[in-house]
């Protein structure tokens, strides 16, 4: 809880960045290097070394980092299908399944498919993953792959629309599409926010998350959020501007509030790449400067607004009752340990695990 506000982190990761899991290609190595640089340079003084990061992150350490070292109450974890970069897609399916089975009171899970493999493969894999994890709430997608470079569009009626219909028919509530943040030195076009409108209109029962909202194409993102009631901006990576570039974060939030309002913004941070607690501490005290209020003509952000952003909006989309969720976690293993220790130091669980030899790190 953050000053009484329920925190629901909408994207968290247990990456496998080992040498063995990273394809030995220029694009794959470049993306891994980019993730390591983000971890180091966007949160100076608190992160781990590159050697420590290039490991296979256990889902248990992700859970402990989220719920013992920060004010996060619940989190989503995604099955990632960056198969052309990493042999297990970067966040393996088995980790998502482990999270939602071991801690259903804390985690929700997303299945993942790769549309560049074709519709038949996607539908089969979607059904297989939902048989294994029927409690999944969302579908995670990437717009492009590498080696060879290839892409697809959200508004493709022959590929995307049957996939969205199957997701809806199988009970999924949300489709998360990675946008705005290119995966290294690859073509920018697939990451533009120009193919959300038609699927949002055609599938009003589904919510669509624009992941990394505001990292680029902010105007297009805001217009989509403003025009379609089922399009939301997910702050993964962009929430780290609150600590890395506070002025940029304030500008982004001003635009989001002007065009779409507090009910359309979803907090996430991509933990463990970024640690949740420094970002949440900034959100705890976040206020617009007078110049921002004048520039965007928006009211001052309130605690009620921030409560929607850090957890209320995401819980509403998923149909999760926050008061019931509070009761489910009130006496679980994390709440009991947190009561004994207080909030634990940043990345202390990861460091302890590595020190004790629990992780095989790359040389």
N, C-alpha and C positions, 0 to 999 in steps of 0.2 A: 504494500500500500504506500502511496505517495501522498502524505498529508491527508489521509482518508480517501484518496482516489484509487480505485481499482486499476491496476496496470496490467494490460494484456498486450504483450509484445508480439506483433503479428508476423515477424520473421526472425527465426533463430537458426543457427547452423552448427552442425558437427562435421566439419570438413575432413577430407583425407588429402593432405597436401604432400604426402611422401613422394620421394623420387619414383618408387615402384608404381605408384598410382597415377602419376602424371605422364601423359604421352610425351615421347621424346621428339616433339615438333616445336618449331619456332613459336607458333601461336599459343600452344599450351603452356610452354615455359614462360612466355610473356605474361599470360594471365596470372599464373601463380606468383610471379614477381610483383605484379600489380597489387594483388591481395596482401602480400607481405609488406609492401610499401605503405598501403593504406593503414594497416595495423600499426606500423611504426610511426609514421609521420603525422597521422591525424589524431593521435593520442600520445604525445611524447611523454616519456618518463614512466609510463604505466604498463606498456606492452611487453611481450616476450621477444626473445631473439628470433632471428630468421630460422636458426637451427631448431629451436623449440617449436616453432610454428609448423615446420615441414614434417608433421607427424599426422597420425590417424587419430582424430579427436574423438574420444568416447562420448556417447550420448549421456552417460552419467555425469561426466565433468561439465557438459553443457548445462545439465539440470542444476547442478550445484552452483555453477557460475551465475545462472539466472536467479535462482530462488534463495540462495544463501548470501550472495555478494551484492545483490541489488534489490530494489523495491518492486521487481516484477512479481506478479501473482500467478499469471498464466502466460503461456507462449504457444506459438505455432512453430512447427518444424516441417520443412519441406523436403520431399524426395526430389532431388535435382537430376536433370538429364543432360548434363554437359558431357555426354559420353565421348564426344570428339576431342575434348580437352583432358578428361580424367576417366580412367578405366571404370570406376564405379559411379560416374556421373557427378562426383564431388561430394554429394551428400547421399549416401547409399540408402536404398529402400529399407534395408533391414534396420537401420537406425531409427527411421521414422516409425516403423512398426514397434520397435522396442520402446520408444518414448510413450506412445499412446497406450500400450499395453501395461507398462510398469506404472505409469503415473497419469491415468486418465483424468484425474482431478486437476492436473497441471498443464497437460499438453493436448493440443489438437494437431492433426496431421493432414498433409497434402500429398496426394499422389502426383506422379509426374510422367509425362510421355514426351516423345520427340516427334513433332508433326513432319519434320523433313524425312521421316522414314515411311510416310504414307499413311492413309486413313485406316486401312485394314490392320496394320501393325498397332496403331494407336488405340483403336477400339478393343483389340484383343488384350493389349497390355493394361488398358484402363480397367477392363472387367477383371483381369487377373489380380491386379493390385487391390481392387475393391473387395474381392473375395477374401483376400488376406487381411485387409484392414477396412471392414465395413463401416467403421466409425469415422472415416475420413470426411473432412468438411470441404476440401478444396482441391483444385487442379492447378499445378504449377507448370508454366510453359516458358520456353525461350524462343525468340523469333529467328534465330540463326545458329548455324553450326559451321565447322571449319573442316578443311582437308577432305574434300573440297569445300570451299565457301558456298553455302547454300542457305536459303531462307524461305519463309512462307508468310502469309498475311492473315490477320485475325478476321478480315472481311471476305475471305475466300469461301464462297457458298458450297463448294464441292469438298473441301478438306476441313475447314474450321467448323462450319455450321453443324455437320453431322456429329463432330466430336463434342461440341457444346450441348447438343441435344442429348447425346448419350450421358454426358456428365449430369445434366439436369434430371434425366429419367432415373439415374442411379442414386439420386438424392444429394448430390453435391450442391453446395450453396454459393460457391465463389470460384471465379477463375482469376488467377494471378498471372499477369504477363510482365516479364522483365522488359522494361523500356528505358530509354533516356541515358543509360550507362553502357556504352559499347564494351564488349568483352575483349579489350585489347585493341591492337592495330588491325581492325577489320572494318569492312564497309559500314558506314553510319546509317544508311537508309533503313534497314530492318528495325532499328531502335527508335525511329521516329514515332510520334504519337499521332498517327494519321489513319489508323485502321480500326479504331475502337468504336466509332459511332454506329456503324451498321449492326454489328453484333449486339451492342447495348440496346439498340432499338428492337432487334429481332428476338432477343431473349431477355425480356424484362424481369423474369423470375430469377435470373442469375445476377449476382453482383460481380462486377469486374474491378479488380485492383490494378492500378497502374503502379508497378513496383519501381522505386527510385523516383517517384514523382518530384519534379522540380530540379533534378540534377541537370537536365537539359530540356528543351522544348516546353518551358514552363507555361507559356501562353496557351499552347495547344492543350496541354494537360488541364489547365484551369477551365478552358472552354468546354472540354469534355465533361469535367466534373460538374460544371454549372448547368449544362444542357440535359444531362441524363441522370435521373435519380438513382440509377444503379451503378454509376461509375464513381470510384473512390481513389484518392491519392494516398499511396502507401509511402511512408517516409524512410524506408530503408536507405541507408547511406546519407540521404539528405538530412536526417536528424542529427548526424555527426557534425553538420555545419554549426550546430548550437555551441559546440566546444571548439571546433577548428576555425570557423569563420562566422562569428556571431552576427555581424552586419548582414552577411548574405542570408543567413537563416531568417533574420527578422524581415528582410525584403521578401523572401519566399512566403513566409507566413502571412505577410500583409496581402500578397496577391491571392493566396488561397482563401483568406477570410473575405476579401472583396468579391471574388467571383463565386465562391462555393459555400463559404461559411464553415463553422466548426464541426458540423455534422458530417462533413465529407472527407475528413482527414483522419488517417489511421497511423498510429505510432508503431514504428519498429526501428531496429537498429542493426540487425544482422549479427548480433552477439553469436559467436565469440570474436569475430573480426573486430568489432567495436564493443567495448564494455558498456553495459546499460547504465550503470550508476552515474558516471559523470554527465551523461546526456540527460538523465532524469533529474539530476540536481539542477541543471540549467532550465529544464521545463518547469520545475517547481516554482521558480521565481520569475519566469518569463513574462515580460510586459513590453508593449510597444512604446517606443519613444514618441514624443509629441510630433516629431517630424514625420514619422511613419503614419500616425493617425491622420495627419493632415494630407499626406501624399495619397493615401488609399481611401480616405473617407470612411474608415471602419471604426466601430466602437472598441474600447480597450478590451483586451481578452480577459475573461473572468475565470475564476476557479471552476465554475460550471462548464465553461467552454473547454478548459484543459482536461477536465474529467472525461468529456466525450472523446477527446483526441487520444488520451493515453490508454483508454480501455473501453469506454462506453459505446463508441461507434462500432468497434469490431465485435463486441459481445452482442450488440443488437443485430448486426448482419447475420451472425451465426445462430441467433435465437437462444443465446445463453443468458440465463437470469443471474445477474451479478450477485445478488444477495444469497442465492442458493450456492453459487460458486464459492463465495466466501466461507460458507459453512463447510463445504467439502474439503477445503484446504486448511481449515482452522486448527486441526489436530493431526496433520499428516507428518511424515518424517522431517520435512523441511521446516515446517513451523515449529516443531519441537526442538530441532537443532538450533534454529535461529533464536528461539527464546533463551537457550542456554548460552549462546556465543555472541549474540548481537550480530549486526551485519559484519560479514567477514571481509578481509582485505581483498582488493581488486586482483583478480587472477590468482589468488592464493591456492585455490583447489587445483588448477591446472599446474602451477609450479610444484605443488606438493606431489602430484601424481608423477610428473616427470622426474623429480628428485628421487622418488622411491623406485624408479625403474619401470613404471607402469606403461610408459610410451616408448616405442622404438622410434627414434628420430633419425632423419636423414643426416648423413655425414656432411 
